[in-house]
Amino acid sequence: MLRYFIAGNVWLFAALVIVLGREVVRTEPVRYAFYGIGGWFTAGGYAAIVVCCIVLGLGFLLAAARRSGRDA
């Protein structure tokens, strides 16, 4: 279905933007921020956000692929 395909691409694009927007705001202990704004995240917390976006994106794309197989 088209909406699942679009949602999957949006989540994967969000993951890409989050990865590219990572900025080190503190070195000891290491803390990251999204383009230097908002709260500070640990390395594990920032990676968890990225992984969640990727998993959601791949889940939606898998749903779209399964759904298009049924419609054919």
C-alpha positions in Angstrom: 0.0 0.0 0.0 1.3 3.4 -0.8 0.8 4.9 2.6 3.0 2.2 4.2 5.7 2.9 1.5 5.6 6.6 2.2 5.6 6.2 6.0 8.6 3.8 5.7 10.6 6.3 3.6 9.7 9.1 6.0 11.1 7.1 9.0 14.2 6.2 7.1 14.7 9.8 6.0 14.2 10.9 9.7 16.9 8.5 10.7 19.3 9.9 8.1 18.6 13.5 9.3 19.1 12.5 12.9 22.5 10.8 12.1 23.6 13.8 10.0 22.5 16.3 12.7 24.5 14.7 15.5 26.7 17.2 17.2 29.1 16.7 20.1 28.2 19.2 22.8 30.2 17.7 25.6 33.3 15.5 25.6 33.6 14.1 29.1 31.2 12.3 29.4 30.3 12.4 25.7 26.9 14.0 25.0 25.3 14.6 21.7 22.6 17.0 20.6 20.5 17.3 17.5 22.1 20.2 15.5 23.2 21.6 18.8 19.7 22.3 20.1 17.4 20.5 22.5 18.5 18.1 25.2 21.7 16.2 25.5 21.8 12.5 24.8 24.3 9.8 25.6 25.9 7.8 22.8 23.6 4.9 23.6 20.5 7.0 23.8 21.2 8.7 20.5 21.9 5.4 18.8 18.7 4.0 20.2 16.7 6.9 18.7 18.3 6.2 15.3 17.8 2.4 15.6 14.1 3.0 16.4 13.6 5.1 13.4 15.3 2.5 11.2 13.3 -0.3 12.6 10.0 1.6 12.1 11.0 2.5 8.5 11.9 -1.1 7.7 8.8 -2.4 9.3 6.6 -0.1 7.2 8.5 -1.0 4.0 8.0 -4.7 4.8 4.3 -4.1 5.4 4.1 -2.3 2.1 5.9 -5.2 0.3 3.6 -7.8 1.9 0.5 -5.8 1.2 1.5 -5.3 -2.5 2.0 -9.0 -2.9 -1.6 -9.7 -1.8 -3.1 -7.0 -4.1 -1.4 -8.5 -7.2 
